[in-house]
Amino acid sequence: MKRTFSLLAFCFIASAVTAQSYESIKTLLALNQYKKAKDDLDKGMTNAKFTGKAEAYILKTAVYAGLSMAEGTKGTPAGDQLASEADAAFKKYKEMDPDLSLVNDPIYQNGPINLYSNYYSGGYEDYLALLKKKDKSPQNWDIPYGKFKKAVELSNMLIAKKLFQSAVDTNILILAGVAAESSSTKDEAVIYYSRLADNKITGDGFESVYRFLVSYYFGKKNMPLFEKYKALGKELYPNSEYFNYDKVDFATGLAETFSDKLKALDEVLATDPANYKANELLWSIIYDSINLNKEREVQPTDVAQLETRMLAAMNKNIAAKPNELDNYLFMGNYFVGKKNAVGDARQSHAEDMKARTKPGTMASKEDIAKRDKLDKDYADAMEAIRVPYENAAKVFAAKSTLDTKEKSQYKNIAGYLAEIFELKKKLAKAKPTEMAQYAEQEKKWNDVYESIK
């Protein structure tokens, strides 16, 4: 029994000595005697009894982080080394005390606070220095971002423990976001920007936060979050045109090449096939690519496929808005381009055939077949113009007044329709009833043409 008592007494004394060591070092910290506190701490850290409790590591955090911020040490390699060791000690403390029960201690709380300050100020110095450098590669941005990232983690904990009074550490979040956006881990910027946006942080320089999130989530095809942050941006920055852009604008705006734009619009139309704006942009960019009225050295190779897609998009929009002129006008104009191309080929072949055929002889069967084929293609092209132009004419006729541009367009359409029915009349020469009908239509459109002043 006597031996047992002696062993218990020893354990009690050892525990008391360890506790006394913690308290004595805390006292040195309270007196700002950080160097002496470090000497005593370093001795204690060689003792297994001393390091057996979580308190040893938050004590080390407080000592080393405090020294890292000392005048003459802060921002130096020695200061960075002290901060690194304080960070490692705090990590160990959190593993041993997941509840962070000692963080609110008036002495110990200075550890994570000083560590936060070290990473904040160190990252900011690196940030300012980088702004002056020519080389702003992502790898260089990783340096300030690494420090800001650690500062954010500490800030989160300090806010949770109510050691920081603000619910949002705006400054460190924006710095971390900006640095992350330029770093090799660009996507991590969304972590910080989302917190700022979700708390509706606003003011000079913060509009870019909402712009980033809108663009980021559109690129990720996350339409709910795209719409969420676009709405927030619109609410907080009502005068910014950026937040008026819709998913169609982003689809085409972010795409650079013709094929990329088509792909982006296809993605929008896959989930929203009746989207008027998407269909309008689809047919308009295809129209610009294959329009035979436009001079270009090389035509696209897949014209027939593109034409089918363009006309399908036009017809969708015609069904959605039957009184919208542009769909009819551009469709008719497109076929005018095809008619002109066939007309040129037809004229060229006629001249070539005449030059090669001796007077008083018949042209070859091949030449006659080609001529007949071109004549038919020309008639088909003229007929293709008819329907969209007739529909456009109905819209013009229903208007109470026409401006100068509209009068010119209407007159041009009436002229084409008269020409179309004149051709149809000639082709129906063996059918008197049809000839009379086409003659009537020809006269009607000639009258309309003459009436437009």
Helices and strands as residue ranges (DSSP letters): H 2-30, H 34-44, G 50-52, H 55-68, H 77-96, H 110-131, H 138-160, H 170-182, G 186-188, H 189-198, H 207-219, H 223-236, G 241-244, H 247-254, H 258-271, H 276-290, H 303-320, H 325-356, H 365-398, H 404-427, H 432-451
